Amino acid sequence: MIHDVVIVGAGPVGLFLACELRLAGLSVLVLEQAENPCAPLKRLPFGLRGLSAPTLEAFHRRGLLDALVALQPANQRADGKSAVPAPHWAQHSQRAGGHFAGIQFYEDNIDASKWPFRLPSPAGTRMAVEMESLETLLAARADAAGVEIRRGVGVEHFEQTDDEVTVRAGGEIFRARWLVGCDGGRSSVRKVGGFEFAGTDAEFTGYSIEVEIADADKLRVGRTYTATGMYTYAAPGIVTIADFDGGAFHRTQLVTLEHAQTVLRRVSGTDVTLTALHLASTWTDRARQATAYRRGRVLLAGDAAHTHSPLGGQGLNLGFGDALNLGWKLAATIRGDAPAGLLDSYFSERHPIGAQILDWSRAQVALMRPSPSTRALEAIIRDLIDTRDGTTYFAERVSGVSLRYELGGSHALVGRSVPDFELADGTRTGELLRAGTGLLLDFDSRSSLAELAARWPARIRYVGADAKQRLGLSAVLVRPDGFVAWACDEAPNLDEAAQAAARWFGEPNA
């Protein structure tokens, strides 16, 4: 049997991409090296992940938002209680909006008027979920959609021709028209495929440890910068450490109780005593990105395409954005109705976004270095963040509200996520995108636009209805991923609308 697509990696990005491809009716096989999807580091407290606005909008547009909301840990809900300590940034009287290198900013200082194309929506700008629960949700959706998932099957090698890719994994041979590597920062697909992975090496080894502490009062709660690094402590025993050793310890040996105590004492500048080590992992700030996301019939997405430190929680959201962008474009390519260059636009749109996130991560590392000049710079950035404009800038970067693809077009909305318009009957834009097709919203119900959309009957859904808040718009053409391809404020230019439709949806039906 030959599948339309084989995806390597059954993490959130691979599973979400699989669901997107099945939405388009393609046959999808997911291969995962790990036999068991459950792991301690995917659970609280270290398994907590922050989801940003573009990710929440994607889940809303695919009918997964309610299930996602139900996954929120109790200590992330206003009325919940949990034995798991809340993150240090949540332990404030003000509602946290996020942080940059540990410098906190708050929602009540955000000027939302700077975001003119956002409307109230079930999808907010941020949410915290547990990684294991998130993967379980997506695996259930993928299974219900007909995705085949094979666990305990690691990729050993693959070869491609002009027509297909042959994958050897777990002692078996699998054939596919396309192969996508969603298999993480140490991606086998990327290595076997010969993709260049360029970037910067690590400055520190990061430690996430769950311990018992004999004299916890010697540690400050929250994030603390010291003369030798940084540590974050949440009582009773959750500690994160950044040891500026050039990443020397990461993946070289197991973290022992003695080693954890030595590093924590050195970085914290205390003689704190650890009595038990329950869980430990290491990570670094290595920041690398593939110089190409496609080689022939092989593509990369998620951490396989880019890796960086977990500072700020941007990596998972970046991967979801890759999957959402790639899914409909690859599906159209396989169906044969993609316009020229559509699949290439996956790289041209997503690579710059990835590069921005890598620089965002590097900038945070620069504010963590243990030096007097860094502490002086941190004080200046802290003052800037505390201003209303500063908070708004950092909030829109952290939340993803500022995300925009350079798609051309004369309207300021083109390339941005479509607002979640509420139509006169209560239907929302997000609900209209559930089928994974394009959408033409015509707030004045013109016959000319209805006839234009009819030229792409299976690819563009026409909806003629007024909205409760138009934002001054007359009509909007939306891609399947929810990003605006064309918009107008006045009477539509039908030639411009038709050109935009052909650019993203291919040749119209005869």
Summary of the structure (lengths in Angstrom):
residues: 510
radius of gyration: 23.7
end to end distance: 33.6
largest distance: 77.6
contacts: 1737
relative contact order: 0.14
helix: 34%
strand: 26%
